[in-house]
Amino acid sequence: MNPEEARKTVEIIGRWLELRVQGGYDPITGGRDFQVEAEHSLRGGLLARLLIDGKEPLEHTPPLMFSRPWYPLIEKGETVVEKDFVADGIDPDTVTICQHQWQVVRREGDDYVVAWRPGEDGKSHWGLWRVAPTTDAWLITRME
């Protein structure tokens, strides 16, 4: 690695760390988890890829899936989640998806319109639709 590549690498890692801290991650209390997450995220995460490509990061941190940023959902705009990973929330206005609370914007029969950042103006609204009446799978899809 030449000096220019090294400088660019340090800049990218510094920016990545800055954005992660802004998103609520604490590298001091993260301990070993920080090392594991940093290696995983810097090698294949969307945030690192955007920074390496010289692009701007997402406007807001993505929703979480089992405590990890759910970048594939943001990139693809939809995914199927098994019933075991969808449950009633901690109050009537939330639903739990993959261990994280989403705000229920409105109900549409047995389906939902949800937001992972409460109070948003519609940019973070997602449909949570039962795939078929006879299945326990749910489709999460971005609503434009």
N, C-alpha and C positions, 0 to 999 in steps of 0.2 A: 504494500500500500504506500503510495507516495504521500508527501505532506498535504497536498490539496485534498486527496481522498480522506486522509485522516481527519483533517479539519471539518470536512463535510459530515463525516460520520459522527464526530463529537457534537456538531450542531444539531443533527437529527436526533441523537439520543437525548440531548438537553431539551429540545422542543417536545419530544415524546414524553419525557418525564414531567415537564411543565404542564402539559395537557392532561396527563394522568392525575396529577395533584389537583388541578382545577376541577377534575371530575370527581374528586373526593377520595382518591387513593392516597394513603399515607405510607411512603416507602420506609419510614422509620419504624413504625409498628407492624409493617407487613412482614418483616423478618424473612425467612426462607421463601415464603409465598411470593415476595417481591422478586426474588432472583428467578424463580420458576416462571412467574408471569412475564417478567421482562424478557427472558430468553424466548418464550413462546410468542409473545407479542411482537418483538423486534424481528423475529425470523419470518413470521407469516401473518401477522395481524394487519388489518386494513389501515389502522392509523399509521403504522410504520411505513406501509406501502405508499400511502398518500404523501407522507413527508419525503420519502426517498424519491418519488416521482415529481417532487416540487409542487404538489397540489395542496390546497387548503384542506384542513381536517373537517370533519362533519361539524355543523353548527352546534349541535348538542351531543352529549354523550349518548351512545345507543342504549336500548333497554338491556337488561341483564337476563341471562339464562344460567341458572345455577351459579350465580355470583360472578359470571364472566360476561364481558361485553358481547352482545348478540349481533356481531357485525354481519354474519351471513343473512340474518333476517332483513337488515337494512339494505344489503347489496341486492338480494333477490326480490325483496318486496313481499314475500309470502313463504310460509312453511306449514307443515302439518305437525301437530302436537298430539301425542296420545292422551287419552282421557286421564291417565294417572298423573299427568303433569298440569291439569287444569282443575281448579277447585274453587269453592266459595272463598271470598276474601275475608279479611278480618272484620269487615263491616259490610252492610248491604250495598254500599257504593263501590266495592272493589271486587276483583276476581284475581285469584292467584294463578299465574302462568309460570311454570318452571321455577317455582319457589319465590317469585317476586310479585308484588302487588301492582296491579294495573287499575286505573280509575275507570269505572263504568260510566261512559258518557250517556248511553241510553241502551235500553233493551229492545230487541226486535224479536218477539216470540221467545223461543229458547236460545236465541243468539244474542250477541252483544256488539256494541261499538265501544271500544276501549281506547284509553290513552295511557301511555307509559310516563308521560310528563303531565300531571294534572294541571288544568288551567290553560293548556295550549289552545291556540286559535284554530285547531283542525289539522295542523301540519303533522301532528303525531297521532292521528286517529287511525285505528286499525279495526278491521272487522274480525270477530271471533265467531266463526260459523261452524256448526256441526257438519262434518263431511257428508254424512248420510244418516237418516233416522235410525238405521240398524247398526251403526258403528259407534265407537266411543272416541273416535279421532276428531280433532278440531282443526280447522284451517284458519290460520292467522294471515290476513292480507291487508296491505296498505290501502287506505282509502284516500284518493286524491280529490 
